[in-house]
């Protein structure tokens, strides 16, 4: 239907068009960010990653400055100019710098995850941000120069619920053993896994078409654990900060039992894709299965069948 606007006006002021009074408009594909097909919460977060990539690629003036500085520093890089940014008016570098296959890291991004039932309190960022920095020269105690500690992939905080104490927590919704004891032990060896909410992830922003390369694992129902395994296997680590700086509203009993079922099912899925997923094509999971897992299963079955006098 006619909006009374020219195509140029629609292109320029697309964000100001409202679907009221039965009016409709057809927008150019260049103005549309499609909602990708996704799998659960991980797919939603990956969609957020794509939106951030779109912003960094087309609208971030800081990214434009970093790309310009990189191009001026490396005169011999093969760079081509893309379209003009509607925000900065500068040319967008669409082609990845060809520097022996290694794209330079321009900056880092902290990506915080909170479920809709959780809310960070005052002091959250003051407690989290220092974990992502390290001293540039550890051997010099008088040096105060800091650098981003890139091996730190994420920082996890415990879950805490209002009006839910240990005494009346019948179903262990607070997960006291995990958040009070187990995570502190695992964090000491860098083997902490993310719990989804109350986590802050550290991502590299590279000078390339898609500055953010990280994607959350969409293959299981427990994307937090699976994504944590991915970064740990790549040589990075997680850190656990035991301080209740995030408050949440507790689930209902039926919702919590459904969540426990989802976590259990996701763990089985993660185990299955680790051993049998065809894209892994690795031998060591099968060796572990034969040497360790199968004997335990046979032993349990045997002990269940025999009668002890």
matplotlib code that plots the C-alpha trace (Angstrom):
import matplotlib.pyplot as plt

x = [0.0, 1.0, 2.8, 3.1, 6.9, 9.4, 11.7, 14.5, 12.6, 11.8, 15.5, 16.6, 14.0, 13.2, 13.5, 10.7, 8.1, 5.3, 2.7, -0.3, -3.6, -3.2, -0.2, 2.5, 5.9, 8.4, 12.0, 15.2, 17.0, 20.1, 18.0, 16.8, 18.5, 16.9, 16.0, 18.1, 17.0, 18.3, 18.3, 17.1, 18.9, 22.2, 20.7, 19.2, 22.6, 24.2, 21.7, 22.7, 26.3, 25.3, 23.6, 26.8, 28.8, 26.5, 26.9, 30.7, 30.9, 28.7, 28.1, 30.9, 33.1, 35.7, 36.0, 36.5, 39.3, 41.0, 40.7, 42.2, 45.1, 45.7, 45.7, 48.1, 50.4, 50.4, 50.8, 51.2, 47.9, 45.4, 42.4, 39.4, 36.9, 33.3, 30.1, 30.0, 28.8, 25.5, 26.7, 30.3, 30.4, 33.6, 34.3, 33.9, 36.7, 34.9, 37.9, 39.9, 43.5, 45.7, 48.5, 49.5, 46.0, 46.2, 43.8, 45.0, 43.0, 41.8, 40.0, 38.1, 34.3, 32.7, 29.4, 27.3, 24.5, 21.5, 18.3, 15.1, 14.6, 18.1, 19.4, 22.9, 23.3, 25.7, 29.3, 28.9, 31.2, 33.7, 34.1, 34.2, 36.2, 39.6, 39.7, 40.1, 43.3, 46.8, 50.1, 52.2, 55.4, 55.0, 58.7, 58.7, 56.7, 56.8, 55.2, 51.5, 51.0, 48.0, 47.0, 43.9, 44.2, 43.0, 43.3, 40.4, 37.3, 34.6, 33.9, 31.0, 29.1, 26.8, 23.0, 21.1, 17.3, 15.3, 13.2, 14.9, 17.1, 19.0, 16.5, 13.5, 15.3, 13.8, 14.7, 18.2, 17.3, 20.3, 22.7, 24.7, 27.2, 28.0, 28.2, 29.8, 32.2, 32.6, 33.0, 35.7, 37.7, 37.3, 38.2, 41.6, 42.6, 40.8, 38.1, 35.0, 32.1, 29.6, 26.1, 24.5, 23.2, 25.4, 28.4, 30.6, 32.4, 35.5, 35.6, 38.3, 37.3, 39.3, 39.9, 37.9, 34.4, 32.9, 34.8, 33.3, 34.1, 32.7, 29.5, 27.7, 27.2, 23.8, 24.0, 22.7, 20.2, 23.0, 24.7, 26.6, 28.4, 29.1, 30.4, 32.6, 34.1, 34.8, 36.8, 38.6, 39.7, 41.0, 43.4, 41.5, 40.0, 37.1, 37.2, 34.6, 34.0, 32.1, 30.1, 26.3, 26.0, 23.2, 19.6, 16.9, 13.3, 13.1, 11.3, 8.1, 8.4, 7.2, 9.4, 12.5, 11.8, 11.5, 14.8, 16.5, 15.2, 16.5, 19.9, 20.1, 19.0, 21.5, 24.3, 23.3, 23.3, 26.7, 28.1, 26.6, 28.0, 31.4, 31.8, 29.7, 29.3, 30.6, 32.2, 34.7, 36.6, 38.8, 40.1, 40.6, 36.8, 36.4, 39.5, 38.1, 34.7, 36.3, 39.0, 37.0, 33.3, 32.4, 34.1, 32.2, 28.9, 29.6, 30.7, 27.5, 25.3, 27.2, 26.8, 23.1, 22.6, 24.5, 23.4, 25.7, 25.6]
y = [0.0, 3.5, 5.1, 8.5, 8.1, 7.5, 4.5, 6.8, 7.9, 4.4, 3.4, 6.4, 6.3, 2.6, 2.5, 5.1, 3.1, 1.8, -0.9, 1.1, 1.9, -1.2, 0.3, -2.0, -1.5, -3.6, -2.9, -3.6, -6.8, -4.7, -3.2, -6.4, -8.5, -11.9, -14.1, -17.1, -20.6, -21.5, -24.2, -23.0, -20.5, -21.1, -20.1, -17.0, -15.9, -16.7, -14.5, -11.7, -12.4, -11.9, -8.6, -7.4, -8.5, -6.4, -3.4, -3.7, -4.2, -1.3, 1.2, 1.1, 4.2, 2.6, -0.4, 1.9, 3.7, 0.4, -0.9, 2.3, 2.1, -1.5, -0.6, 2.3, 0.1, -2.8, -1.1, -4.4, -6.0, -6.8, -4.7, -3.7, -1.0, -2.0, 0.1, 3.4, 3.2, 5.1, 6.2, 7.2, 8.0, 6.0, 3.1, -0.3, -2.8, -5.9, -8.2, -10.0, -8.8, -11.5, -11.8, -15.5, -16.6, -14.9, -12.0, -9.4, -9.0, -5.4, -5.5, -7.6, -7.7, -8.7, -10.5, -10.9, -13.4, -13.1, -15.1, -13.1, -14.1, -12.8, -9.3, -8.1, -6.0, -3.1, -4.2, -6.9, -5.4, -4.3, -7.9, -9.4, -7.1, -7.5, -11.2, -10.3, -8.4, -9.5, -7.7, -7.2, -8.0, -10.4, -10.5, -6.8, -6.1, -2.4, -2.5, -1.6, -2.1, -4.3, -6.3, -8.3, -11.8, -13.6, -17.2, -16.3, -17.2, -16.5, -15.7, -17.4, -16.2, -18.3, -18.2, -16.7, -16.5, -14.1, -15.5, -18.9, -19.9, -23.2, -24.3, -24.1, -25.2, -28.7, -29.3, -27.8, -25.0, -23.1, -25.9, -25.3, -28.2, -27.0, -23.2, -23.4, -26.3, -28.0, -24.9, -23.5, -26.7, -26.9, -23.2, -23.8, -26.0, -23.9, -26.5, -24.5, -24.7, -22.0, -22.3, -20.2, -17.3, -15.0, -15.5, -13.0, -14.2, -12.7, -12.6, -11.4, -8.7, -9.3, -7.2, -9.2, -9.3, -11.0, -9.5, -12.0, -15.6, -17.3, -19.3, -21.1, -24.8, -25.6, -29.4, -30.1, -28.8, -27.6, -25.1, -23.6, -26.8, -27.7, -24.2, -24.4, -27.7, -26.1, -23.2, -25.5, -27.9, -25.0, -24.1, -21.4, -21.4, -20.2, -18.6, -18.9, -15.9, -16.9, -13.8, -13.5, -10.4, -11.6, -12.1, -14.1, -15.3, -19.0, -21.4, -23.1, -26.8, -28.1, -25.7, -26.7, -30.4, -29.8, -28.0, -30.9, -33.2, -30.9, -30.7, -34.5, -35.0, -32.5, -34.3, -37.5, -35.6, -34.2, -37.6, -39.1, -36.4, -36.6, -40.3, -40.8, -37.4, -38.1, -34.6, -35.1, -38.0, -38.6, -41.9, -41.1, -41.0, -44.5, -45.7, -44.2, -45.9, -49.3, -49.1, -47.3, -47.0, -50.5, -52.4, -50.2, -50.9, -54.7, -54.7, -52.9, -55.4, -58.3, -57.1, -56.6, -60.1, -62.1, -62.9, -62.3, -64.8]
z = [0.0, -0.6, 2.4, 0.7, 0.8, -1.9, -2.0, -1.0, 2.1, 3.0, 2.7, 4.7, 7.4, 7.6, 11.4, 11.7, 9.8, 11.9, 11.0, 12.0, 10.2, 8.0, 6.3, 5.0, 3.5, 1.6, 2.7, 0.8, 2.0, 2.9, 5.8, 7.2, 9.9, 9.5, 12.5, 11.9, 12.5, 15.9, 18.6, 22.0, 24.2, 22.4, 19.1, 20.6, 22.0, 18.6, 17.0, 19.4, 18.2, 14.7, 15.6, 17.3, 14.3, 12.1, 14.3, 14.5, 10.8, 9.7, 12.5, 15.0, 14.6, 17.0, 14.7, 11.8, 13.5, 14.5, 10.9, 9.6, 12.1, 11.1, 7.4, 8.0, 10.0, 7.5, 4.1, 2.3, 3.4, 0.7, 1.7, -0.4, 0.4, 0.8, 1.1, 3.0, 6.6, 7.1, 10.6, 10.1, 6.4, 6.0, 3.7, 5.3, 4.9, 3.7, 2.9, 5.7, 6.0, 4.5, 7.0, 6.7, 7.9, 11.3, 11.8, 14.2, 17.5, 17.7, 21.0, 23.5, 24.2, 27.5, 27.0, 30.1, 30.3, 32.7, 32.6, 32.7, 36.3, 37.5, 38.1, 38.8, 41.9, 42.6, 42.6, 40.0, 37.4, 40.0, 41.0, 37.5, 35.4, 37.2, 36.4, 32.7, 33.2, 34.1, 34.8, 31.6, 33.4, 36.2, 37.1, 37.9, 41.1, 40.6, 37.1, 37.0, 33.2, 32.6, 29.5, 28.7, 30.0, 26.9, 28.3, 30.7, 28.7, 31.2, 34.9, 36.6, 39.7, 41.9, 41.7, 44.6, 45.1, 47.1, 50.0, 49.6, 52.5, 53.0, 55.6, 53.3, 50.1, 49.9, 46.3, 46.5, 44.0, 45.3, 44.3, 47.4, 46.8, 43.3, 44.0, 47.5, 47.2, 43.8, 41.7, 44.0, 43.7, 39.9, 39.5, 41.1, 38.1, 35.5, 34.9, 35.9, 33.5, 32.9, 34.4, 31.7, 33.6, 35.8, 33.5, 31.6, 28.5, 27.0, 23.2, 20.8, 18.3, 15.2, 12.1, 9.6, 8.1, 11.2, 14.2, 16.6, 15.8, 18.9, 18.7, 21.5, 21.2, 19.8, 19.8, 23.3, 25.8, 28.1, 25.9, 28.8, 29.7, 26.1, 25.2, 28.3, 27.2, 23.8, 25.2, 27.8, 25.1, 23.1, 25.9, 27.7, 31.2, 33.3, 36.7, 39.5, 41.8, 44.9, 45.8, 45.7, 43.5, 41.4, 42.7, 41.1, 41.5, 42.2, 39.9, 40.8, 41.8, 38.5, 36.5, 38.6, 38.1, 34.3, 34.4, 36.2, 33.5, 30.8, 32.4, 32.7, 29.2, 28.0, 29.8, 28.0, 24.7, 25.4, 26.2, 23.1, 20.7, 22.4, 21.7, 18.5, 16.8, 13.3, 12.8, 15.6, 13.9, 16.9, 18.2, 21.9, 22.9, 21.6, 23.5, 26.7, 26.0, 25.6, 28.4, 31.1, 30.5, 29.2, 32.1, 34.6, 32.9, 32.8, 36.5, 37.5, 35.5, 37.0, 40.6, 40.0, 38.7, 41.3, 44.8, 47.7, 50.5]

ax = plt.figure().add_subplot(projection="3d")
ax.plot(x, y, z, "-o")
ax.set_aspect("equal")
plt.show()
